[in-house]
């Protein structure tokens, strides 16, 4: 892993911590709970992708355009 990936992983971990704090403060099954749960799931999937995929940097730099 290079420093760019390590920085991205650290940012995702901080984001997960922040979202976890938000989830713990809102009522269960409220719209906010559902929203932050979705954000948490997205960040966790992203973290799993970064930690388990060896070619992620190549795909990030080659798939920049949506056109």
C-alpha distances in whole Angstrom, upper triangle without the diagonal:
4,7,8,6,7,10,11,10,13,15,15,16,19,20,21,22,25,25,26,29,30,31,32,35,36,39,38,38,39,38,35,34,33,32,29,29,28,25,24,23,22,19,18,18,16,13,14,13,10,9,11,10,8,10,11,10,13,15,15,16,19,20,21,25,27,30
4,6,6,6,9,10,11,13,15,16,17,19,20,21,23,25,26,27,29,31,32,33,35,37,40,39,40,40,38,36,35,34,32,30,30,29,26,25,25,23,20,20,20,17,15,16,15,11,12,14,13,11,12,12,10,13,15,14,15,18,20,20,24,26,29
4,5,5,6,9,10,10,12,14,15,16,18,20,21,23,24,25,27,29,30,32,33,35,38,38,39,38,37,34,33,33,31,28,29,28,25,24,24,22,19,20,20,17,15,17,16,12,13,16,15,14,15,14,12,15,17,15,16,19,21,21,24,27,30
4,5,5,6,9,10,11,12,14,15,17,18,20,21,23,24,26,27,28,30,32,33,36,36,37,36,34,32,31,31,29,26,27,25,22,22,22,20,17,18,18,15,13,16,14,11,12,15,14,13,13,11,9,13,14,12,13,16,17,17,21,23,26
4,5,5,6,9,10,10,12,14,15,16,18,20,21,22,24,26,27,28,31,32,34,34,34,34,33,30,29,29,27,24,24,23,20,19,20,17,15,15,15,12,10,12,11,7,8,11,11,10,11,9,8,12,13,11,13,16,17,17,21,23,26
4,5,5,6,9,10,10,12,14,15,17,18,20,21,23,24,26,27,29,31,34,33,34,34,33,30,29,29,27,24,24,24,21,19,20,18,15,15,16,13,11,13,13,9,9,13,13,13,14,13,12,16,17,15,17,20,21,21,24,26,30
4,5,5,6,9,10,11,12,14,15,17,18,20,21,23,24,26,28,29,32,32,33,33,31,28,28,28,26,23,23,23,19,19,20,18,14,15,17,13,12,14,14,11,12,15,16,16,17,14,13,17,18,15,17,20,21,20,23,25,29
4,5,5,6,9,10,10,12,14,15,16,18,20,21,22,24,26,27,30,30,30,30,28,26,25,25,23,20,21,20,16,16,16,14,11,12,13,10,9,12,11,8,10,13,13,14,15,12,11,15,15,13,15,18,18,17,21,22,26
4,5,5,6,9,10,10,12,14,15,16,18,20,21,23,25,26,29,28,29,29,28,25,24,24,22,19,19,19,16,14,15,14,10,10,12,9,6,9,10,7,8,11,12,14,15,12,13,17,17,15,17,20,20,20,23,25,28
4,5,5,6,9,10,11,12,14,15,17,19,20,21,23,25,28,28,29,29,28,25,24,24,22,19,20,20,17,15,16,15,12,12,14,12,9,13,14,11,11,15,16,17,19,16,16,20,20,18,20,23,23,23,26,27,31
4,5,5,6,9,10,11,12,14,15,17,18,20,22,23,26,26,27,27,25,22,22,22,20,17,18,18,14,13,15,14,10,12,14,11,10,13,14,12,13,17,17,19,19,16,16,20,20,17,19,22,22,21,24,25,28
4,5,5,6,9,10,10,12,14,15,16,18,20,21,24,24,24,24,23,20,19,19,17,14,15,14,11,10,12,10,6,8,10,8,6,10,11,10,11,14,15,17,18,15,16,19,19,16,19,22,21,20,23,24,28
4,5,5,6,9,10,10,12,14,15,17,19,20,23,23,24,24,24,21,19,20,18,15,15,16,13,10,12,12,8,9,12,10,8,11,13,12,12,15,17,19,20,18,19,22,22,20,22,25,24,24,27,28,31
4,5,5,6,9,10,11,13,14,16,17,19,22,23,24,24,23,19,19,20,18,14,15,16,13,11,14,14,10,11,14,13,11,14,16,15,15,19,20,22,23,20,21,24,24,21,24,27,26,25,28,29,32
4,5,5,6,8,10,11,12,14,16,17,20,20,21,21,20,16,16,17,14,11,12,13,9,8,11,11,7,10,13,11,10,14,15,14,16,19,20,22,23,20,21,24,23,20,23,26,24,23,26,26,30
4,5,5,6,9,10,10,12,14,16,18,18,19,19,19,16,14,15,14,10,10,11,9,6,9,10,7,7,11,11,9,12,15,14,15,17,19,22,23,20,22,25,24,22,25,27,26,25,28,27,31
4,6,5,6,9,10,11,13,15,18,18,20,20,20,16,15,17,15,12,12,14,12,9,12,13,10,11,14,14,13,15,18,17,17,20,22,25,26,23,24,28,27,25,28,30,29,28,31,31,35
4,5,5,6,9,10,11,13,16,17,19,18,18,14,13,15,14,10,12,14,11,9,13,14,11,13,16,15,15,18,20,19,20,23,24,27,28,25,26,29,28,25,28,31,29,28,30,30,34
4,5,5,6,9,10,11,14,14,16,15,14,11,10,12,10,6,8,10,7,6,10,11,9,11,14,14,14,16,19,19,20,22,24,27,28,24,26,29,27,25,28,30,28,27,29,29,32
4,5,5,6,9,10,13,13,15,15,15,12,10,12,12,8,9,11,10,7,11,13,11,11,15,16,15,17,20,20,20,22,25,27,29,26,27,31,29,27,30,33,31,30,32,32,35
4,6,5,7,9,12,13,16,15,16,12,11,14,13,10,11,14,12,11,14,16,14,15,18,19,18,20,23,23,23,26,28,30,32,29,30,33,32,30,33,35,33,32,34,34,38
4,5,5,7,10,12,13,12,12,9,8,11,10,7,10,12,11,10,14,15,14,15,18,19,19,21,23,24,24,27,29,32,33,29,30,34,32,29,32,35,33,32,33,32,36
4,5,6,8,8,10,10,11,8,6,9,9,6,7,11,10,9,12,14,14,14,17,19,19,20,23,24,24,26,28,31,32,29,31,34,32,30,33,35,33,32,34,33,36
4,6,8,9,12,12,14,11,9,12,13,10,10,14,14,12,15,17,17,17,20,21,21,22,25,26,26,28,30,33,35,32,34,37,35,33,36,38,36,36,37,36,40
4,7,9,12,11,13,10,9,13,13,11,12,16,15,14,17,19,19,19,23,24,23,25,28,28,29,31,33,36,37,34,36,39,37,35,38,40,38,37,38,37,41
4,6,9,7,9,7,6,10,11,9,11,14,14,14,17,19,19,20,22,24,24,26,28,29,30,32,34,37,38,34,36,39,37,35,38,40,37,36,37,36,39
4,6,6,9,8,7,10,12,11,12,15,16,16,18,20,21,22,24,26,26,28,30,31,32,33,35,39,40,37,38,41,39,37,40,42,39,38,40,38,41
4,6,9,9,6,8,11,11,10,14,15,15,16,19,20,20,22,24,25,26,28,30,30,31,34,37,38,35,37,40,38,36,39,41,38,38,39,37,40
4,7,8,6,6,10,11,10,12,15,15,16,18,20,20,22,24,25,26,28,30,31,32,33,37,38,35,37,39,37,35,39,40,37,36,37,35,38
4,5,5,6,9,10,11,13,14,15,17,19,20,21,23,25,26,27,29,30,32,33,34,38,38,35,37,39,37,35,38,39,36,36,36,34,37
4,5,5,6,9,10,11,12,14,15,17,19,20,21,23,24,26,27,29,30,32,33,36,36,33,35,37,34,32,36,37,34,33,33,31,34
4,5,5,6,8,10,11,12,14,15,16,18,20,21,22,24,26,27,28,30,31,35,35,31,33,36,33,31,34,35,33,32,32,31,34
4,5,5,6,9,10,10,12,14,15,16,18,20,21,22,24,26,27,28,30,33,34,31,32,35,33,31,34,36,33,32,33,31,35
4,6,5,6,9,10,11,12,14,15,17,19,20,21,23,25,26,27,28,32,32,29,31,33,31,29,32,33,30,30,31,29,32
4,5,5,6,9,10,11,13,14,16,17,19,20,21,23,25,26,27,30,30,27,29,31,28,26,30,31,28,27,28,26,29
4,5,5,6,8,10,10,12,14,15,16,18,20,21,22,24,25,29,29,26,27,30,28,26,29,31,28,27,28,27,31
4,5,5,6,9,10,10,12,14,15,16,18,20,21,22,24,27,28,25,27,30,27,26,29,30,28,28,29,27,31
4,5,5,6,9,10,11,12,14,15,17,19,20,21,22,26,26,23,25,27,24,23,26,27,25,24,25,24,27
4,5,5,6,9,10,11,12,14,15,17,18,20,21,24,24,21,23,25,23,21,24,26,23,23,24,23,26
4,5,5,6,9,10,10,12,14,15,16,18,20,23,24,21,23,25,23,22,25,27,24,24,26,25,29
4,6,5,6,9,10,10,12,14,15,16,18,21,22,19,22,24,22,20,24,25,23,23,25,24,27
4,5,5,6,9,10,11,12,14,15,16,19,20,16,19,21,18,17,21,22,19,20,21,20,24
4,5,5,6,9,10,11,12,14,15,18,19,16,17,20,18,16,20,22,20,20,22,22,25
4,5,5,6,9,10,11,12,14,17,18,16,18,21,19,18,21,23,21,22,24,24,28
4,5,5,6,9,10,10,12,15,16,13,16,18,16,16,19,21,19,20,22,21,25
4,5,5,6,9,10,10,14,14,11,13,16,14,12,16,18,16,17,19,19,23
4,5,5,6,9,10,13,14,11,14,17,15,14,18,20,19,19,22,23,26
4,5,5,6,8,11,13,11,14,17,15,15,19,20,19,21,23,23,27
4,6,5,6,9,10,8,11,13,12,12,15,17,16,17,20,20,24
4,6,6,8,9,7,9,12,11,11,14,16,16,17,20,21,25
4,6,8,10,9,12,14,14,14,17,19,19,21,24,25,28
4,6,9,9,12,14,14,15,18,19,19,21,24,25,28
4,6,6,9,11,10,12,14,15,16,18,21,22,25
4,6,8,9,10,12,14,15,16,18,21,23,26
4,6,6,7,9,10,11,13,15,18,20,22
4,5,5,6,9,10,11,13,16,17,20
4,5,5,6,9,10,11,15,17,20
4,6,5,6,9,11,14,16,19
4,5,5,6,9,12,13,16
4,6,6,7,10,12,15
4,6,6,10,13,15
4,6,8,11,13
4,6,8,10
4,7,9
4,6
4
